[in-house]
Amino acid sequence: MKKLISCEFSMDSACVELVYDNGSMIPIDCTAVENEVADNLYQRSELDYLIYNDPLAYAELILNVDPQVYLKAVTEYETVED
């Protein structure tokens, strides 16, 4: 079984990169993910927060969870009507 040895955001490639002990790497293109799953600024902001502060949680979300369900749950907001 492959063991994860690092997970970090690369500003050069705009990817969260997972590196395993056998030398393999999985890059997650963060720009492509945001364009595909984020419907608004609040959802993009949530993804950006994870990318910079907890890239492992971001990778887990993208690879193993439905990111749209997560984003709808954590970014609920109500508009104020006059």
C-alpha positions in Angstrom: 0.0 0.0 0.0 1.2 3.5 -0.9 2.0 5.8 2.0 1.4 9.5 1.6 4.6 11.4 2.5 3.6 15.0 1.6 0.6 17.1 0.6 1.1 20.7 -0.2 -0.1 23.5 -2.5 2.3 24.5 -5.2 1.9 28.1 -6.3 4.0 27.3 -9.4 1.4 24.8 -10.8 -1.7 26.0 -8.8 -2.1 22.4 -7.7 -2.4 20.5 -4.5 0.2 17.8 -4.9 0.1 14.5 -3.0 3.4 12.6 -3.0 3.6 8.9 -2.1 6.5 6.9 -0.8 6.8 4.9 -4.1 7.5 8.2 -6.0 4.1 8.7 -7.5 2.4 12.0 -7.3 -1.2 13.1 -7.8 -1.7 16.8 -8.7 -5.1 18.3 -8.2 -5.6 21.3 -10.4 -7.3 23.8 -8.1 -8.3 26.3 -10.8 -10.1 23.5 -12.7 -11.8 22.3 -9.6 -13.1 25.8 -8.7 -14.3 26.3 -12.2 -16.2 23.0 -12.1 -17.8 22.9 -8.6 -17.9 26.5 -7.2 -21.1 28.4 -8.0 -20.3 31.6 -6.2 -17.7 33.7 -4.4 -18.4 32.1 -1.1 -17.8 28.6 -2.3 -14.5 29.7 -4.0 -13.5 31.4 -0.8 -14.1 28.1 1.2 -12.0 26.1 -1.3 -9.2 28.7 -1.2 -9.2 28.5 2.6 -8.7 24.8 2.5 -6.1 25.0 -0.2 -3.9 27.3 1.8 -4.6 26.2 5.3 -5.4 22.5 5.1 -4.3 21.0 1.7 -4.8 17.5 3.0 -8.5 18.2 3.9 -8.9 19.8 0.4 -7.4 16.7 -1.3 -9.7 14.4 0.8 -12.7 16.5 -0.2 -11.9 16.4 -3.9 -10.9 12.8 -4.1 -13.3 11.1 -1.7 -16.3 13.4 -1.1 -18.8 15.2 -3.3 -17.5 18.8 -3.1 -20.7 20.3 -4.2 -22.6 18.8 -1.3 -19.9 20.0 1.1 -19.9 23.5 -0.3 -23.7 23.9 -0.2 -23.6 22.8 3.5 -20.8 25.2 4.6 -21.6 28.2 2.5 -25.3 28.7 3.1 -26.2 32.4 3.1 -29.3 34.4 3.0 -29.9 37.5 1.0 -31.3 40.5 2.8 -34.5 41.9 1.3 -35.7 45.5 1.7 
